[in-house]
């Protein structure tokens, strides 16, 4: 019986891994909600989605300097709201990349917006 359960779990792993990828499409949807709060343009906001975006972008904002230290020069006073706007602009400018992993997209957005000179 244990063997059958292990086989079933093993066979389910690839589908679970694919379902767990937070890609650019999901990030853009969440960050569009964040933009509504930043711009105060709507009374109907999914705060769960907005918070997911803000938390993800904040985490990447904190981690990015260690991921690309020679290429990325973030200003000391960059705020999460500004970073969210940078990410949304990048995602809207590159719809062909929305299927890619969000962490790579956010890093690329930051690299494009804040390169070292």
PyMOL commands that place a pseudoatom at each C-alpha (Angstrom):
pseudoatom trace, name=CA, resn=UNK, resi=1, chain=A, elem=C, hetatm=0, pos=[0.000, 0.000, 0.000]
pseudoatom trace, name=CA, resn=UNK, resi=2, chain=A, elem=C, hetatm=0, pos=[2.798, 2.425, 0.889]
pseudoatom trace, name=CA, resn=UNK, resi=3, chain=A, elem=C, hetatm=0, pos=[4.440, 1.627, -2.437]
pseudoatom trace, name=CA, resn=UNK, resi=4, chain=A, elem=C, hetatm=0, pos=[1.271, 2.593, -4.351]
pseudoatom trace, name=CA, resn=UNK, resi=5, chain=A, elem=C, hetatm=0, pos=[0.958, 5.884, -2.465]
pseudoatom trace, name=CA, resn=UNK, resi=6, chain=A, elem=C, hetatm=0, pos=[4.600, 6.722, -3.189]
pseudoatom trace, name=CA, resn=UNK, resi=7, chain=A, elem=C, hetatm=0, pos=[4.154, 5.920, -6.886]
pseudoatom trace, name=CA, resn=UNK, resi=8, chain=A, elem=C, hetatm=0, pos=[1.053, 8.118, -7.111]
pseudoatom trace, name=CA, resn=UNK, resi=9, chain=A, elem=C, hetatm=0, pos=[2.841, 10.992, -5.355]
pseudoatom trace, name=CA, resn=UNK, resi=10, chain=A, elem=C, hetatm=0, pos=[5.864, 10.595, -7.626]
pseudoatom trace, name=CA, resn=UNK, resi=11, chain=A, elem=C, hetatm=0, pos=[3.654, 10.726, -10.714]
pseudoatom trace, name=CA, resn=UNK, resi=12, chain=A, elem=C, hetatm=0, pos=[1.925, 13.868, -9.445]
pseudoatom trace, name=CA, resn=UNK, resi=13, chain=A, elem=C, hetatm=0, pos=[5.156, 15.819, -8.845]
pseudoatom trace, name=CA, resn=UNK, resi=14, chain=A, elem=C, hetatm=0, pos=[5.557, 17.227, -12.377]
pseudoatom trace, name=CA, resn=UNK, resi=15, chain=A, elem=C, hetatm=0, pos=[2.019, 18.613, -12.409]
pseudoatom trace, name=CA, resn=UNK, resi=16, chain=A, elem=C, hetatm=0, pos=[2.462, 20.119, -8.945]
pseudoatom trace, name=CA, resn=UNK, resi=17, chain=A, elem=C, hetatm=0, pos=[5.699, 21.801, -9.973]
pseudoatom trace, name=CA, resn=UNK, resi=18, chain=A, elem=C, hetatm=0, pos=[4.148, 23.394, -13.048]
pseudoatom trace, name=CA, resn=UNK, resi=19, chain=A, elem=C, hetatm=0, pos=[1.130, 24.616, -11.102]
pseudoatom trace, name=CA, resn=UNK, resi=20, chain=A, elem=C, hetatm=0, pos=[3.355, 26.320, -8.523]
pseudoatom trace, name=CA, resn=UNK, resi=21, chain=A, elem=C, hetatm=0, pos=[5.286, 28.534, -10.963]
pseudoatom trace, name=CA, resn=UNK, resi=22, chain=A, elem=C, hetatm=0, pos=[4.476, 32.186, -10.354]
pseudoatom trace, name=CA, resn=UNK, resi=23, chain=A, elem=C, hetatm=0, pos=[4.858, 33.587, -13.851]
pseudoatom trace, name=CA, resn=UNK, resi=24, chain=A, elem=C, hetatm=0, pos=[4.639, 37.022, -15.425]
pseudoatom trace, name=CA, resn=UNK, resi=25, chain=A, elem=C, hetatm=0, pos=[0.952, 36.673, -16.249]
pseudoatom trace, name=CA, resn=UNK, resi=26, chain=A, elem=C, hetatm=0, pos=[0.123, 36.106, -12.586]
pseudoatom trace, name=CA, resn=UNK, resi=27, chain=A, elem=C, hetatm=0, pos=[2.473, 38.837, -11.429]
pseudoatom trace, name=CA, resn=UNK, resi=28, chain=A, elem=C, hetatm=0, pos=[0.994, 41.379, -13.847]
pseudoatom trace, name=CA, resn=UNK, resi=29, chain=A, elem=C, hetatm=0, pos=[-2.521, 40.534, -12.693]
pseudoatom trace, name=CA, resn=UNK, resi=30, chain=A, elem=C, hetatm=0, pos=[-1.481, 40.999, -9.064]
pseudoatom trace, name=CA, resn=UNK, resi=31, chain=A, elem=C, hetatm=0, pos=[0.479, 44.171, -9.766]
pseudoatom trace, name=CA, resn=UNK, resi=32, chain=A, elem=C, hetatm=0, pos=[-2.429, 45.695, -11.690]
pseudoatom trace, name=CA, resn=UNK, resi=33, chain=A, elem=C, hetatm=0, pos=[-4.294, 45.485, -8.388]
pseudoatom trace, name=CA, resn=UNK, resi=34, chain=A, elem=C, hetatm=0, pos=[-1.366, 47.170, -6.635]
pseudoatom trace, name=CA, resn=UNK, resi=35, chain=A, elem=C, hetatm=0, pos=[-1.448, 49.941, -9.224]
pseudoatom trace, name=CA, resn=UNK, resi=36, chain=A, elem=C, hetatm=0, pos=[-5.105, 50.585, -8.369]
pseudoatom trace, name=CA, resn=UNK, resi=37, chain=A, elem=C, hetatm=0, pos=[-4.130, 51.204, -4.764]
pseudoatom trace, name=CA, resn=UNK, resi=38, chain=A, elem=C, hetatm=0, pos=[-1.076, 53.305, -5.673]
pseudoatom trace, name=CA, resn=UNK, resi=39, chain=A, elem=C, hetatm=0, pos=[-3.088, 55.476, -8.063]
pseudoatom trace, name=CA, resn=UNK, resi=40, chain=A, elem=C, hetatm=0, pos=[-6.292, 55.362, -6.002]
pseudoatom trace, name=CA, resn=UNK, resi=41, chain=A, elem=C, hetatm=0, pos=[-8.232, 54.656, -9.201]
pseudoatom trace, name=CA, resn=UNK, resi=42, chain=A, elem=C, hetatm=0, pos=[-10.702, 52.048, -8.033]
pseudoatom trace, name=CA, resn=UNK, resi=43, chain=A, elem=C, hetatm=0, pos=[-12.774, 51.219, -5.003]
pseudoatom trace, name=CA, resn=UNK, resi=44, chain=A, elem=C, hetatm=0, pos=[-12.807, 47.579, -6.062]
pseudoatom trace, name=CA, resn=UNK, resi=45, chain=A, elem=C, hetatm=0, pos=[-9.361, 46.206, -5.314]
pseudoatom trace, name=CA, resn=UNK, resi=46, chain=A, elem=C, hetatm=0, pos=[-8.260, 42.695, -4.521]
pseudoatom trace, name=CA, resn=UNK, resi=47, chain=A, elem=C, hetatm=0, pos=[-6.035, 43.426, -1.561]
pseudoatom trace, name=CA, resn=UNK, resi=48, chain=A, elem=C, hetatm=0, pos=[-4.834, 39.824, -1.573]
pseudoatom trace, name=CA, resn=UNK, resi=49, chain=A, elem=C, hetatm=0, pos=[-3.516, 40.228, -5.118]
pseudoatom trace, name=CA, resn=UNK, resi=50, chain=A, elem=C, hetatm=0, pos=[-2.160, 43.721, -4.423]
pseudoatom trace, name=CA, resn=UNK, resi=51, chain=A, elem=C, hetatm=0, pos=[-0.355, 42.439, -1.348]
pseudoatom trace, name=CA, resn=UNK, resi=52, chain=A, elem=C, hetatm=0, pos=[1.032, 39.458, -3.219]
pseudoatom trace, name=CA, resn=UNK, resi=53, chain=A, elem=C, hetatm=0, pos=[2.555, 41.801, -5.789]
pseudoatom trace, name=CA, resn=UNK, resi=54, chain=A, elem=C, hetatm=0, pos=[3.914, 44.216, -3.200]
pseudoatom trace, name=CA, resn=UNK, resi=55, chain=A, elem=C, hetatm=0, pos=[5.426, 41.415, -1.131]
pseudoatom trace, name=CA, resn=UNK, resi=56, chain=A, elem=C, hetatm=0, pos=[7.000, 39.737, -4.139]
pseudoatom trace, name=CA, resn=UNK, resi=57, chain=A, elem=C, hetatm=0, pos=[8.439, 42.975, -5.506]
pseudoatom trace, name=CA, resn=UNK, resi=58, chain=A, elem=C, hetatm=0, pos=[9.722, 43.969, -2.055]
pseudoatom trace, name=CA, resn=UNK, resi=59, chain=A, elem=C, hetatm=0, pos=[11.432, 40.600, -1.660]
pseudoatom trace, name=CA, resn=UNK, resi=60, chain=A, elem=C, hetatm=0, pos=[13.048, 40.963, -5.076]
pseudoatom trace, name=CA, resn=UNK, resi=61, chain=A, elem=C, hetatm=0, pos=[14.032, 44.550, -4.258]
pseudoatom trace, name=CA, resn=UNK, resi=62, chain=A, elem=C, hetatm=0, pos=[15.883, 43.264, -1.212]
pseudoatom trace, name=CA, resn=UNK, resi=63, chain=A, elem=C, hetatm=0, pos=[17.451, 40.263, -2.985]
pseudoatom trace, name=CA, resn=UNK, resi=64, chain=A, elem=C, hetatm=0, pos=[18.322, 41.780, -6.359]
pseudoatom trace, name=CA, resn=UNK, resi=65, chain=A, elem=C, hetatm=0, pos=[21.565, 43.533, -5.353]
pseudoatom trace, name=CA, resn=UNK, resi=66, chain=A, elem=C, hetatm=0, pos=[23.047, 40.184, -4.345]
pseudoatom trace, name=CA, resn=UNK, resi=67, chain=A, elem=C, hetatm=0, pos=[21.807, 38.491, -7.536]
pseudoatom trace, name=CA, resn=UNK, resi=68, chain=A, elem=C, hetatm=0, pos=[23.503, 40.932, -9.930]
pseudoatom trace, name=CA, resn=UNK, resi=69, chain=A, elem=C, hetatm=0, pos=[25.917, 43.047, -7.863]
pseudoatom trace, name=CA, resn=UNK, resi=70, chain=A, elem=C, hetatm=0, pos=[28.063, 44.355, -10.750]
pseudoatom trace, name=CA, resn=UNK, resi=71, chain=A, elem=C, hetatm=0, pos=[25.138, 45.086, -13.073]
pseudoatom trace, name=CA, resn=UNK, resi=72, chain=A, elem=C, hetatm=0, pos=[22.411, 46.443, -10.792]
pseudoatom trace, name=CA, resn=UNK, resi=73, chain=A, elem=C, hetatm=0, pos=[22.717, 49.758, -8.956]
pseudoatom trace, name=CA, resn=UNK, resi=74, chain=A, elem=C, hetatm=0, pos=[19.478, 50.385, -7.094]
pseudoatom trace, name=CA, resn=UNK, resi=75, chain=A, elem=C, hetatm=0, pos=[19.078, 53.886, -5.683]
pseudoatom trace, name=CA, resn=UNK, resi=76, chain=A, elem=C, hetatm=0, pos=[19.125, 53.890, -1.868]
pseudoatom trace, name=CA, resn=UNK, resi=77, chain=A, elem=C, hetatm=0, pos=[15.757, 55.588, -1.617]
pseudoatom trace, name=CA, resn=UNK, resi=78, chain=A, elem=C, hetatm=0, pos=[13.798, 53.502, -4.149]
pseudoatom trace, name=CA, resn=UNK, resi=79, chain=A, elem=C, hetatm=0, pos=[10.361, 52.734, -2.704]
pseudoatom trace, name=CA, resn=UNK, resi=80, chain=A, elem=C, hetatm=0, pos=[8.200, 49.661, -3.251]
pseudoatom trace, name=CA, resn=UNK, resi=81, chain=A, elem=C, hetatm=0, pos=[5.624, 51.716, -5.157]
pseudoatom trace, name=CA, resn=UNK, resi=82, chain=A, elem=C, hetatm=0, pos=[8.272, 52.882, -7.616]
pseudoatom trace, name=CA, resn=UNK, resi=83, chain=A, elem=C, hetatm=0, pos=[9.580, 49.339, -7.986]
pseudoatom trace, name=CA, resn=UNK, resi=84, chain=A, elem=C, hetatm=0, pos=[6.053, 48.060, -8.700]
pseudoatom trace, name=CA, resn=UNK, resi=85, chain=A, elem=C, hetatm=0, pos=[5.661, 50.711, -11.420]
pseudoatom trace, name=CA, resn=UNK, resi=86, chain=A, elem=C, hetatm=0, pos=[9.014, 49.649, -12.950]
pseudoatom trace, name=CA, resn=UNK, resi=87, chain=A, elem=C, hetatm=0, pos=[7.910, 46.006, -12.967]
pseudoatom trace, name=CA, resn=UNK, resi=88, chain=A, elem=C, hetatm=0, pos=[4.473, 46.753, -14.459]
pseudoatom trace, name=CA, resn=UNK, resi=89, chain=A, elem=C, hetatm=0, pos=[6.023, 48.868, -17.220]
pseudoatom trace, name=CA, resn=UNK, resi=90, chain=A, elem=C, hetatm=0, pos=[8.514, 46.104, -18.032]
pseudoatom trace, name=CA, resn=UNK, resi=91, chain=A, elem=C, hetatm=0, pos=[5.801, 43.441, -18.124]
pseudoatom trace, name=CA, resn=UNK, resi=92, chain=A, elem=C, hetatm=0, pos=[3.538, 45.563, -20.341]
pseudoatom trace, name=CA, resn=UNK, resi=93, chain=A, elem=C, hetatm=0, pos=[6.452, 46.382, -22.655]
pseudoatom trace, name=CA, resn=UNK, resi=94, chain=A, elem=C, hetatm=0, pos=[7.370, 42.683, -22.969]
pseudoatom trace, name=CA, resn=UNK, resi=95, chain=A, elem=C, hetatm=0, pos=[4.161, 40.636, -23.285]
pseudoatom trace, name=CA, resn=UNK, resi=96, chain=A, elem=C, hetatm=0, pos=[6.104, 37.920, -25.089]
pseudoatom trace, name=CA, resn=UNK, resi=97, chain=A, elem=C, hetatm=0, pos=[7.858, 37.120, -21.797]
pseudoatom trace, name=CA, resn=UNK, resi=98, chain=A, elem=C, hetatm=0, pos=[4.819, 36.849, -19.515]
pseudoatom trace, name=CA, resn=UNK, resi=99, chain=A, elem=C, hetatm=0, pos=[5.054, 33.042, -19.456]
pseudoatom trace, name=CA, resn=UNK, resi=100, chain=A, elem=C, hetatm=0, pos=[8.495, 33.263, -17.834]
pseudoatom trace, name=CA, resn=UNK, resi=101, chain=A, elem=C, hetatm=0, pos=[9.221, 32.944, -14.116]
pseudoatom trace, name=CA, resn=UNK, resi=102, chain=A, elem=C, hetatm=0, pos=[8.406, 36.124, -12.201]
pseudoatom trace, name=CA, resn=UNK, resi=103, chain=A, elem=C, hetatm=0, pos=[11.675, 36.366, -10.315]
pseudoatom trace, name=CA, resn=UNK, resi=104, chain=A, elem=C, hetatm=0, pos=[13.650, 36.515, -13.570]
pseudoatom trace, name=CA, resn=UNK, resi=105, chain=A, elem=C, hetatm=0, pos=[11.256, 39.093, -15.017]
pseudoatom trace, name=CA, resn=UNK, resi=106, chain=A, elem=C, hetatm=0, pos=[11.499, 41.340, -11.963]
pseudoatom trace, name=CA, resn=UNK, resi=107, chain=A, elem=C, hetatm=0, pos=[15.283, 41.109, -11.951]
pseudoatom trace, name=CA, resn=UNK, resi=108, chain=A, elem=C, hetatm=0, pos=[15.361, 42.009, -15.657]
pseudoatom trace, name=CA, resn=UNK, resi=109, chain=A, elem=C, hetatm=0, pos=[13.013, 44.940, -15.014]
pseudoatom trace, name=CA, resn=UNK, resi=110, chain=A, elem=C, hetatm=0, pos=[15.329, 46.239, -12.301]
pseudoatom trace, name=CA, resn=UNK, resi=111, chain=A, elem=C, hetatm=0, pos=[18.407, 45.702, -14.479]
pseudoatom trace, name=CA, resn=UNK, resi=112, chain=A, elem=C, hetatm=0, pos=[16.809, 47.677, -17.284]
pseudoatom trace, name=CA, resn=UNK, resi=113, chain=A, elem=C, hetatm=0, pos=[15.653, 50.514, -15.016]
pseudoatom trace, name=CA, resn=UNK, resi=114, chain=A, elem=C, hetatm=0, pos=[18.676, 50.725, -12.676]
pseudoatom trace, name=CA, resn=UNK, resi=115, chain=A, elem=C, hetatm=0, pos=[21.834, 49.636, -14.516]
pseudoatom trace, name=CA, resn=UNK, resi=116, chain=A, elem=C, hetatm=0, pos=[25.241, 50.513, -13.160]
pseudoatom trace, name=CA, resn=UNK, resi=117, chain=A, elem=C, hetatm=0, pos=[26.890, 53.195, -15.262]
for i in range(1, 117): cmd.bond("trace and resi %d" % i, "trace and resi %d" % (i + 1))
show_as sticks, trace
zoom trace
